[in-house]
Amino acid sequence: MRPARFIAVVSTVIITGLTQSAVSPGRCETMSAAKSSETIQLPEPRYDGDVSVEHALRMRRSVRSYKDDPLNLSEISQILWSAQGIASRRRYRTAPSAGALYPLEVYVIAGNVKSLSPAIFKYNPHNHTLVKMLAGDMRFELSRAALNQGAIKKAPAVLLFCAVYERTTGKYGRRGIRYVDMEVGHAAQNVCLQAIAMGLKTAVIGAFRDAEVKNIAKPADDEHPLYFVPVGR
Ligand SMILES: Cc1cc2nc3c(=O)[nH]c(=O)nc-3n(C[C@H](O)[C@H](O)[C@H](O)COP(=O)(O)O)c2cc1C
């Protein structure tokens, strides 16, 4: 089944002074930033496809250059759902998470996406929306912070995975650090395989200067950048 797709720019939403509080899959997670002014409802993702897991596994390669073609909002929706989307009635997600504590936050650095202005958006899995956090095309600056890796400035969109370690270390102590680091691998692999199933290309990028990325992308103070995943054609 392919549910109707739609785009709705939800009326201007000012989110102020809320704190991160995701602790259980059923509980509504709030967004921590106080900067957002626009929420975009993403089209519903597909829950089936024509490409086998085996084919996606065989075809997955890190690709670091892309055509100068835009992505569309349905593609962004699908990619984000694969990364951290809700996948069950009980609000479990597409990637496993120790204790279902969900420490990952996913940002989209949009540069060339139809229906999205160049900006940094934060994904909210609970209602499958994007919240605009920072206006402007930040790919060039982020590429510099990632040791001038061209994939980040050439991709029409780049995911940035950040983690709030305390969500997991609060329950598991020091061991929670390793759990969070494992989780970002699960989520990024989902994106790589989903991209192949859609005819898109990705790479995973872990080499960057953390402080510079934080300065440019301005995630919440407790969110630590872990991985870039550029996505393109
Ligand atoms: C933790 C991690 C960090 C990585 N960081 C980078 C990076 O900063 N830049 C890059 O171009 N590739 C990066 N890669 C991708 C590897 O270079 C790539 O996976 C490897 O060359 C194997 O190629 P394949 O992904 O096509 O199988 C990283 C991979 C992993 C798992």
The ligand as a MOL file (V3000), in Angstrom:
LIG
                    3D

  0  0  0     0  0            999 V3000
M  V30 BEGIN CTAB
M  V30 COUNTS 31 33 0 0 0
M  V30 BEGIN ATOM
M  V30 1 C 33.1870 4.7610 11.4780 0
M  V30 2 C 33.4500 5.0850 10.0340 0
M  V30 3 C 33.9350 6.3290 9.7120 0
M  V30 4 C 34.1440 6.6700 8.3620 0
M  V30 5 N 34.5500 7.9280 8.0510 0
M  V30 6 C 34.6990 8.2710 6.7540 0
M  V30 7 C 35.0710 9.6010 6.4090 0
M  V30 8 O 35.2790 10.4560 7.2430 0
M  V30 9 N 35.1800 9.8810 5.0880 0
M  V30 10 C 34.9310 8.9660 4.1170 0
M  V30 11 O 35.0230 9.3060 2.9400 0
M  V30 12 N 34.5890 7.6910 4.4100 0
M  V30 13 C 34.4610 7.3230 5.7060 0
M  V30 14 N 34.0690 6.0550 6.0230 0
M  V30 15 C 33.7410 5.1010 4.9440 0
M  V30 16 C 34.8640 4.0970 4.6910 0
M  V30 17 O 35.9650 4.7360 4.1180 0
M  V30 18 C 34.3080 3.0170 3.7470 0
M  V30 19 O 33.2350 2.3610 4.3940 0
M  V30 20 C 35.3700 1.9870 3.3740 0
M  V30 21 O 36.3180 2.5740 2.5110 0
M  V30 22 C 34.7630 0.7730 2.6960 0
M  V30 23 O 34.0910 1.1230 1.5130 0
M  V30 24 P 32.5290 0.8550 1.2960 0
M  V30 25 O 31.7780 1.6340 2.3240 0
M  V30 26 O 32.2350 1.3160 -0.0910 0
M  V30 27 O 32.2920 -0.6160 1.4710 0
M  V30 28 C 33.8820 5.7010 7.3540 0
M  V30 29 C 33.4010 4.4470 7.7110 0
M  V30 30 C 33.1830 4.1370 9.0280 0
M  V30 31 C 32.6090 2.7760 9.3680 0
M  V30 END ATOM
M  V30 BEGIN BOND
M  V30 1 1 1 2
M  V30 2 1 2 3
M  V30 3 2 2 30
M  V30 4 2 3 4
M  V30 5 1 4 5
M  V30 6 1 4 28
M  V30 7 2 5 6
M  V30 8 1 6 7
M  V30 9 1 6 13
M  V30 10 2 7 8
M  V30 11 1 7 9
M  V30 12 1 9 10
M  V30 13 2 10 11
M  V30 14 1 10 12
M  V30 15 2 12 13
M  V30 16 1 13 14
M  V30 17 1 14 15
M  V30 18 1 14 28
M  V30 19 1 15 16
M  V30 20 1 16 17
M  V30 21 1 16 18
M  V30 22 1 18 19
M  V30 23 1 18 20
M  V30 24 1 20 21
M  V30 25 1 20 22
M  V30 26 1 22 23
M  V30 27 1 23 24
M  V30 28 2 24 25
M  V30 29 1 24 26
M  V30 30 1 24 27
M  V30 31 2 28 29
M  V30 32 1 29 30
M  V30 33 1 30 31
M  V30 END BOND
M  V30 END CTAB
M  END
